[in-house]
Amino acid sequence: METTPPERNDPLFNTSLDKGLAVLSAFRGRRSLSLREVAEALGITKSSAQRIVYTLEKLGFVRRPEPGAKYQLTLKMMELGFAYLSNDSLIEVGGAFLSELTNATGETCNLTEPLETNMVYVSRVVSPQFIPIHLAIGSRIPMYCTASGRAYLSALPEEEALALITASPLEKHTYWTETDPEKIMMLLVQAKRDGFASNKEEYILGDMTIGAPVMGRSGRPLGAVHVVAPTSRWTLESACAKLAPHVIKSARGIGTAVHAAT
């Protein structure tokens, strides 16, 4: 059965475009999809999926490497991503500050922006000591259990932050993941007071992060900066004491630079 989104009652809403974009989104986290898998992902018939995929193939956004193979995204998709990256003032000014932060801390530093209940990696400066964890630019991480996410949430009104937390899956990614909304809100209160948030092995084992919000001119957060502090080199106490001041300074610097550029 095909789904009937509530937007269909909107005379300006283009359902065909909606389905086409939904097909492209279905590839997130998957290298290839068959027509049957596309249809199942969208809850539409196989014939409907075929028409959408055929159109996307003709436009150059998907392809089959050989006849009969599953469909894959093409490099043309990167043009859409690059169009965003090259026009985002936060990314434009953030690079220099991330480089300075990496030099000051000796660790890999990242810039993330919010998307739904997640934070998305948009920029990174890698330290020579980097311990490879494959979270490429464009990867999503949940807000509720990461330092950058909690930093961003801590700068929002409490009601808005709670709504985002309760809308999240609240999965246990590791033994240490906090999933209790009330306890997460308490962590946000502390983060707001301290100016930074932390995460110790709640999303990835061996990974600890310290993050601070990048504030916009209106007083709302635009995103967050975080530094990666592997547990093989840092304790939470030492990371908070030595890294947090640098992270806060970097986040504030990016916010000031964005204000000046817009």
Phi and psi in degrees as a GROMACS rama.xvg file:
@    title "Ramachandran Plot"
@    xaxis  label "Phi"
@    yaxis  label "Psi"
@TYPE xy
-80.7815  144.138  GLU-2
-77.8427  155.278  THR-3
-122.711  91.1511  THR-4
-64.9849  149.513  PRO-5
-61.2568  -23.9739  PRO-6
-65.7547  -16.0521  GLU-7
-62.2884  -21.2068  ARG-8
-76.258  -10.9357  ASN-9
-85.9429  118.096  ASP-10
-64.3908  -18.9561  PRO-11
-92.9224  -8.99965  LEU-12
-78.9242  125.753  PHE-13
-95.4766  103.116  ASN-14
-69.3969  -29.2001  THR-15
-65.6658  -44.8958  SER-16
-63.6613  -39.7028  LEU-17
-57.4959  -44.9218  ASP-18
-69.3737  -37.5476  LYS-19
-62.7478  -43.4808  GLY-20
-68.4961  -33.4704  LEU-21
-64.7115  -36.9258  ALA-22
-63.0957  -45.8486  VAL-23
-62.1425  -39.1454  LEU-24
-67.6686  -27.0008  SER-25
-64.5044  -19.3274  ALA-26
-79.9068  -8.131  PHE-27
-60.284  119.52  ARG-28
83.1189  2.34437  GLY-29
-131.165  132.202  ARG-30
-73.0865  -34.9045  ARG-31
-151.67  157.597  SER-32
-141.524  142.794  LEU-33
-89.327  169.32  SER-34
-59.9123  -39.8623  LEU-35
-62.4649  -42.0813  ARG-36
-67.8694  -35.0912  GLU-37
-63.9995  -46.647  VAL-38
-60.2023  -42.9664  ALA-39
-66.5345  -39.4512  GLU-40
-64.4345  -35.4786  ALA-41
-95.9511  -12.0384  LEU-42
70.5867  37.692  GLY-43
-123.777  171.461  ILE-44
-73.2221  159.518  THR-45
-64.7863  -34.6901  LYS-46
-67.8357  -37.6679  SER-47
-65.2752  -42.4428  SER-48
-61.6599  -39.4025  ALA-49
-62.0588  -42.3596  GLN-50
-64.9658  -41.7348  ARG-51
-66.6958  -47.0138  ILE-52
-65.7509  -37.6785  VAL-53
-59.9954  -44.0952  TYR-54
-64.126  -44.3862  THR-55
-63.8345  -34.6978  LEU-56
-66.7705  -43.3952  GLU-57
-64.6263  -31.8166  LYS-58
-81.7471  -8.46315  LEU-59
90.2679  13.5556  GLY-60
-92.4056  -23.7844  PHE-61
-132.014  159.809  VAL-62
-154.788  163.995  ARG-63
-112.01  123.931  ARG-64
-61.4262  -23.7632  PRO-65
-157.078  156.411  GLU-66
-54.5862  133.971  PRO-67
86.3662  -10.2276  GLY-68
-78.4238  167.711  ALA-69
-71.2524  161.758  LYS-70
-83.047  145.773  TYR-71
-131.121  155.181  GLN-72
-71.1352  154.43  LEU-73
-109.029  172.734  THR-74
-62.4591  -18.3517  LEU-75
-62.1511  -25.7494  LYS-76
-63.6835  -30.0602  MET-77
-67.3076  -26.1985  MET-78
-62.143  -38.9338  GLU-79
-66.5637  -43.4682  LEU-80
-65.182  -40.57  GLY-81
-66.2914  -34.5501  PHE-82
-59.2052  -37.5084  ALA-83
-72.6265  -49.4781  TYR-84
-59.15  -36.7363  LEU-85
-80.7319  -7.52958  SER-86
-120.265  10.2456  ASN-87
-95.2254  114.811  ASP-88
-64.1595  -30.6825  SER-89
-63.6492  -43.4287  LEU-90
-69.9365  -39.6042  ILE-91
-59.4195  -44.6351  GLU-92
-90.9202  -17.5566  VAL-93
-72.6195  -27.1175  GLY-94
-56.7199  -46.2945  GLY-95
-63.7264  -38.9527  ALA-96
-69.3266  -37.7387  PHE-97
-64.6277  -39.6571  LEU-98
-61.4893  -44.1261  SER-99
-63.7638  -39.4045  GLU-100
-66.1793  -41.0897  LEU-101
-64.6803  -40.5318  THR-102
-63.2255  -38.1328  ASN-103
-74.0519  -34.5386  ALA-104
-100.772  -23.3579  THR-105
76.932  9.92906  GLY-106
-125.15  162.318  GLU-107
-69.3577  135.883  THR-108
-124.358  146.929  CYS-109
-134.912  153.112  ASN-110
-118.43  129.938  LEU-111
-127.943  154.532  THR-112
-128.604  153.412  GLU-113
-78.4066  143.096  PRO-114
-147.111  110.141  LEU-115
57.8365  -120.737  GLU-116
-102.2  19.2347  THR-117
-123.798  167.054  ASN-118
-112.057  141.941  MET-119
-114.58  130.717  VAL-120
-68.1878  123.431  TYR-121
-119.883  -17.2068  VAL-122
-157.709  151.934  SER-123
-155.473  144  ARG-124
-122.739  121.191  VAL-125
-91.5738  134.303  VAL-126
-81.505  149.812  SER-127
-58.9938  -22.339  PRO-128
-90.8826  9.78103  GLN-129
-55.6676  130.225  PHE-130
-96.0943  111.415  ILE-131
-58.2266  121.4  PRO-132
-131.179  118.802  ILE-133
-76.5086  87.3691  HIS-134
-127.096  86.5622  LEU-135
-70.0144  163.072  ALA-136
-56.743  131.518  ILE-137
100.864  -13.3296  GLY-138
-69.4018  147.995  SER-139
-102.96  143.173  ARG-140
-131.087  145.963  ILE-141
-69.0971  145.1  PRO-142
-68.2992  -42.202  MET-143
-66.7  -22.661  TYR-144
-125.846  18.4488  CYS-145
-125.03  155.656  THR-146
-65.9576  -41.8752  ALA-147
-66.4547  -39.574  SER-148
-65.4968  -45.1663  GLY-149
-67.1405  -35.5887  ARG-150
-61.8367  -45.0236  ALA-151
-63.5009  -47.0371  TYR-152
-62.2808  -35.7957  LEU-153
-66  -20.5832  SER-154
-93.2174  0.123009  ALA-155
-94.0547  160.659  LEU-156
-57.5586  145.266  PRO-157
-55.6128  -41.7275  GLU-158
-63.4344  -39.1382  GLU-159
-69.5821  -41.0335  GLU-160
-63.5965  -43.8334  ALA-161
-63.6977  -38.1402  LEU-162
-63.2172  -39.6386  ALA-163
-69.017  -37.8622  LEU-164
-65.9192  -47.2807  ILE-165
-69.7856  -20.6998  THR-166
-83.0684  -9.21654  ALA-167
-81.4829  155.235  SER-168
-62.9648  -27.0394  PRO-169
54.1366  53.3266  LEU-170
-85.3402  153.826  GLU-171
-89.2078  95.5687  LYS-172
-74.4247  -32.7088  HIS-173
-139.459  177.803  THR-174
-60.4184  -28.0876  TYR-175
-91.3827  -3.72292  TRP-176
-64.8414  125.902  THR-177
-85.2971  124.861  GLU-178
-121.871  -0.221791  THR-179
-81.2437  114.371  ASP-180
-54.2869  -38.9055  PRO-181
-64.2332  -42.6739  GLU-182
-70.1451  -35.3125  LYS-183
-63.8174  -41.6313  ILE-184
-62.6212  -34.6016  MET-185
-65.6797  -37.3477  MET-186
-65.5663  -34.422  LEU-187
-68.7257  -37.0937  LEU-188
-61.5008  -43.3542  VAL-189
-65.4052  -41.8608  GLN-190
-62.6943  -39.9994  ALA-191
-64.132  -39.4914  LYS-192
-68.6857  -42.5105  ARG-193
-82.663  -23.3871  ASP-194
89.7454  1.69889  GLY-195
-152.517  160.257  PHE-196
-121.757  161.286  ALA-197
-135.662  163.274  SER-198
-151.231  123.432  ASN-199
-118.066  102.309  LYS-200
56.9184  29.7562  GLU-201
-87.9888  -19.5296  GLU-202
-114.56  -42.1085  TYR-203
-135.366  130.487  ILE-204
-63.0698  137.305  LEU-205
83.9494  -1.95014  GLY-206
-112.614  128.217  ASP-207
-130.727  139.967  MET-208
-135.674  150.53  THR-209
-123.46  124.975  ILE-210
-132.44  153.504  GLY-211
-138.102  146.786  ALA-212
-77.3809  144.764  PRO-213
-96.6322  117.83  VAL-214
-94.1028  141.761  MET-215
-89.0412  173.082  GLY-216
-60.3051  -32.2465  ARG-217
-80.3737  -4.10381  SER-218
93.1671  1.82732  GLY-219
-99.1639  149.52  ARG-220
-72.1485  141.423  PRO-221
-96.1729  -27.9744  LEU-222
178.258  -153.257  GLY-223
-154.515  152.024  ALA-224
-108.615  138.769  VAL-225
-142.485  149.596  HIS-226
-110.252  139.718  VAL-227
-91.7198  123.573  VAL-228
-121.641  93.5457  ALA-229
-57.7619  140.73  PRO-230
-67.232  -13.8496  THR-231
-73.3202  -17.0343  SER-232
-119.204  -18.5945  ARG-233
-133.209  148.712  TRP-234
-98.2818  163.439  THR-235
-62.6659  -39.1425  LEU-236
-63.778  -45.7036  GLU-237
-69.4829  -35.3205  SER-238
-65.5239  -43.5666  ALA-239
-64.9154  -38.844  CYS-240
-73.9703  -41.2528  ALA-241
-98.6568  -31.2331  LYS-242
-95.394  -37.5269  LEU-243
-54.4885  -44.2002  ALA-244
-58.4389  -37.4874  PRO-245
-69.1781  -39.4638  HIS-246
-64.9965  -44.7074  VAL-247
-60.9537  -44.8109  ILE-248
-61.1518  -42.6366  LYS-249
-64.4413  -45.3715  SER-250
-60.9257  -41.8422  ALA-251
-67.0391  -39.2247  ARG-252
-63.1335  -41.3073  GLY-253
-64.5587  -43.9364  ILE-254
-59.1375  -44.579  GLY-255
-62.6018  -42.3791  THR-256
-66.4783  -36.9222  ALA-257
-65.1402  -41.7601  VAL-258
-58.8821  -42.6705  HIS-259
-69.122  -28.2138  ALA-260
-87.2833  -12.2348  ALA-261
